Amino acid sequence: MSPQSSTKVVLFAFTLALGLTACASGGGGGSRPAGATTNRIVRAEIVALTSMNALQAIERLRPRWLQGRAGTAADPPVLYVDGARRGATSDLASMRADDIEQMEFMSASDATTRYGTGHGGGAVQVTTRR
């Protein structure tokens, strides 16, 4: 291999590695606080939204949680607060964001495994500040 083609291979590998690193970090330029993921909202994110209720916080931070199957609201997630079933995510409107420690979305299969049938849209688990 010539020195020129060797340099091209190294440059290509570097560019590829840099691109993959950007994709793995989530892209989009915004970084999330420690512990926050696409399926978890942590206290550090909620602090800035204290004037909102919990439903508004999810709508602002993770709106896909509320879409149900295939991007529709036909099968909404079931709500659990501190481990107890509360019903539909619409009940989040009565909870102040300031009272919440974290919220987590569970897929339909994970929610069914943990709580049983009837979780076609998944589940939202809310842990309140105690």
Backbone torsions as a table, in degrees:
resi	resn	phi	psi	omega
1	MET	NA	135.6	-178.8
2	SER	-75.8	157.0	179.1
3	PRO	-59.1	-34.8	-178.6
4	GLN	-67.9	-44.2	179.8
5	SER	-71.5	-31.3	176.4
6	SER	-63.8	-40.8	178.0
7	THR	-64.4	-39.9	179.0
8	LYS	-64.1	-40.0	179.5
9	VAL	-64.8	-44.1	179.5
10	VAL	-64.3	-43.0	179.1
11	LEU	-63.2	-43.1	178.3
12	PHE	-61.6	-46.1	-179.5
13	ALA	-61.8	-41.5	178.3
14	PHE	-63.3	-46.4	-179.9
15	THR	-62.1	-42.9	178.7
16	LEU	-62.8	-45.5	179.8
17	ALA	-63.0	-40.4	179.0
18	LEU	-64.5	-43.1	178.7
19	GLY	-64.1	-42.2	178.9
20	LEU	-66.8	-35.9	177.3
21	THR	-63.7	-41.7	178.8
22	ALA	-64.0	-40.4	178.6
23	CYS	-66.3	-41.3	-177.7
24	ALA	-67.0	-28.5	-178.6
25	SER	-79.9	-1.8	176.9
26	GLY	105.4	-16.3	179.0
27	GLY	59.8	-163.6	174.7
28	GLY	69.1	-7.8	175.5
29	GLY	81.4	-24.6	-179.2
30	GLY	-86.5	137.4	177.7
31	SER	-109.5	150.3	-179.5
32	ARG	-102.2	153.7	176.5
33	PRO	-64.9	163.5	178.8
34	ALA	-56.3	132.9	178.7
35	GLY	90.3	-17.4	-179.6
36	ALA	-81.4	137.9	177.3
37	THR	-138.7	-177.5	175.7
38	THR	-65.6	-20.3	-180.0
39	ASN	-108.7	6.9	-179.2
40	ARG	-142.6	130.7	173.1
41	ILE	-108.5	124.9	-177.4
42	VAL	-105.6	166.6	-177.3
43	ARG	-51.8	-40.0	-178.0
44	ALA	-60.3	-29.4	177.1
45	GLU	-80.6	-33.2	-176.0
46	ILE	-74.5	-29.3	-176.2
47	VAL	-52.6	-39.5	-178.4
48	ALA	-75.5	-7.5	-175.0
49	LEU	-116.0	28.3	-173.3
50	THR	-63.1	-21.3	178.8
51	SER	-82.1	-2.3	-178.7
52	MET	-102.0	163.9	169.7
53	ASN	-89.7	173.4	-175.1
54	ALA	-63.8	-37.0	178.6
55	LEU	-64.2	-43.7	177.7
56	GLN	-63.4	-36.4	178.7
57	ALA	-63.2	-43.6	177.8
58	ILE	-65.9	-43.0	178.8
59	GLU	-58.7	-34.3	-179.6
60	ARG	-79.5	-43.3	-171.7
61	LEU	-92.9	-39.7	-176.2
62	ARG	-142.0	64.7	-175.4
63	PRO	-59.9	-24.7	-179.1
64	ARG	-64.6	-22.9	178.8
65	TRP	-59.4	-30.7	-172.6
66	LEU	-92.9	0.8	-174.6
67	GLN	-80.8	-18.8	-178.0
68	GLY	69.5	-162.4	-178.9
69	ARG	-68.8	142.9	174.0
70	ALA	51.5	32.4	175.7
71	GLY	73.9	15.9	178.4
72	THR	-115.2	167.1	177.5
73	ALA	-94.4	14.8	-176.0
74	ALA	-63.0	-33.0	-178.7
75	ASP	-132.2	78.1	-174.6
76	PRO	-70.0	159.1	176.8
77	PRO	-66.2	153.5	176.3
78	VAL	-90.2	143.8	-177.1
79	LEU	-98.8	133.3	172.6
80	TYR	-125.2	131.1	177.4
81	VAL	-119.6	119.6	-177.7
82	ASP	50.9	39.2	175.5
83	GLY	88.0	-8.6	-179.1
84	ALA	-102.9	134.8	179.9
85	ARG	-67.1	132.0	-178.5
86	ARG	-116.0	-14.3	-179.8
87	GLY	117.2	-132.7	-174.7
88	ALA	-88.9	158.0	179.3
89	THR	-64.3	-17.3	176.9
90	SER	-61.7	-23.2	177.0
91	ASP	-65.6	-16.8	177.9
92	LEU	-63.8	-21.5	-179.3
93	ALA	-64.1	-22.0	-179.9
94	SER	-91.6	2.2	-179.9
95	MET	-107.7	132.1	177.2
96	ARG	-76.3	135.6	178.3
97	ALA	-58.8	-33.4	-178.9
98	ASP	-63.3	-21.2	-179.1
99	ASP	-88.3	2.8	-172.7
100	ILE	-108.6	134.1	175.8
101	GLU	-86.1	-47.2	176.8
102	GLN	-160.1	160.4	175.3
103	MET	-133.1	142.7	-177.8
104	GLU	-137.5	137.8	176.5
105	PHE	-97.5	134.4	175.4
106	MET	-114.8	136.2	177.4
107	SER	-64.4	166.5	179.5
108	ALA	-57.6	-43.4	-178.3
109	SER	-68.4	-40.6	178.6
110	ASP	-66.7	-41.6	179.6
111	ALA	-66.2	-39.2	178.4
112	THR	-65.9	-40.2	178.0
113	THR	-62.5	-41.8	-176.3
114	ARG	-81.0	-42.2	-171.6
115	TYR	-112.7	-10.3	-178.0
116	GLY	102.9	-172.1	-175.4
117	THR	-69.8	168.2	178.2
118	GLY	92.8	22.0	-178.4
119	HIS	-124.4	43.9	-178.3
120	GLY	-59.4	-27.0	178.2
121	GLY	-99.1	6.6	-178.5
122	GLY	88.7	-160.9	-179.9
123	ALA	-148.7	149.8	171.8
124	VAL	-114.0	121.7	177.7
125	GLN	-101.7	126.7	178.9
126	VAL	-112.9	130.4	173.9
127	THR	-110.5	119.4	-178.6
128	THR	-85.5	162.1	175.2
129	ARG	-77.9	130.3	-177.2
130	ARG	-111.9	NA	NA
